[in-house]
Amino acid sequence: MPVFDIARRALFMLEPETAHGASIAALKSGLVPACRMRPDPRLAVTVAGLRFPNPLGLAAGYDKNAEVPQAILRLGFGFTEVGTLTPKPQAGNPRPRIFRLVEDEAVINRLGFNNEGHEAALRRLSAPRGEGIVGVNIGANKDTVDRIGDYVAGIRRFAGLASYFTVNISSPNTPGLRDLQARDSLAALLSATLGARDEEALRHGRGVPVFLKIAPDLTEEGMDDIAAEILSHRLDGLIVSNTTLARDGLTDRQQANEAGGLSGKPLFRRSTAVLARMRKRIGTALPIIGVGGISSAETALEKIRAGADLVQLYSSMVYGGPGLPGEIVKGLARSLDRLGVASISDLRGIETERWAAEAL
């Protein structure tokens, strides 16, 4: 897209967070053209009672305040996820806090759940909007004295509006947050959030699916513990994974020294290996959304082969632009033509063993 090449050069002259704000403004204004393509029934996936028109979603972190979910869906995504949302507004960590690693097609961020809080997002999501699957990613305020209570508050606040929830305990940018991945803490968190979901289901007449988002930096023991707790609770799915603290194989060594979570192409191998290992641990029944390093139809398809039902991207949009989701979805359809496969779900997990054997 020559127009995007020009726009990207202009955006890359801006500080990354300013450029992010400019892209949100462009989506709000309608300047970004919608993706025009017919839905392909072979790409539709049903997960947790929801029918996704295609398996590609936008991960949380871009539309933090639920400002443009419908504009995002018009880019060709099958679903989108807003947040991370915390009960109270919070500024996050000091700027600068986003760094482009251009040679690596990667991003490091240490944002720290900066968002306008539940009430601002609730007003936006309550406004009349079109159809489409919009998940709500919930977290805890940095200064909270009751982290689990913050997650419960998110469930209760958005139960009437969310297509699904993501319980985000895997960001590396809120001190102590990943401690909730420890077995005892996770058991308490899942019991509280799923209990709140079930209570709200009685009020709203529908139980909203709840997914758990985990880190790619887990030990084998940590994966064992998470799998055990997932299987002992009525969780609806797993999201693998958030950003990594690892810095393996980066070309841009200067930016690599920045603190925060790394996303983009360098995360692909690690996140896909963890996905496959979790698939082996939890079995075939529970859905998994694969995230990390997706930048093409081929990488999206590889996540599915490793065991994902759905996939999400974010950082590759920085480098590929708003036309990328449409290109990936069309590429997935072409892959099905080439392989002679009737449904993309038929490819799920056919390479789980190979990816699970990848070294971390």
Secondary structure, 3 states (H helix, E strand, C coil): CHHHHHHHHHHCCCCHHHHHHHHHHHHHHCCCCCCCCCCCHHHCEEECCEEECCCEEECCCCCCCCCCHHHHHCCCCCEEEEEEECCCCECCCCCCCEEEEHHHCEEEECCCCCECHHHHHHHHHHCCCCCCEEEEEECCCCCCCCHHHHHHHHHHHHCCCCCEEEEECCCCCCCCHHHHHCHHHHHHHHHHHHHHHHHHHHHHCCCCCEEEEECCCCCHHHHHHHHHHHHHCCCCEEEECCCECCCCCCCCHHHHCCCCEEEEHHHHHHHHHHHHHHHHHHCCCCCEEEECCCCCHHHHHHHHHHCCCEEEECHHHHHHCCCHHHHHHHHHHHHHHHHCCCCHHHHCCCCHHHHHCCCC
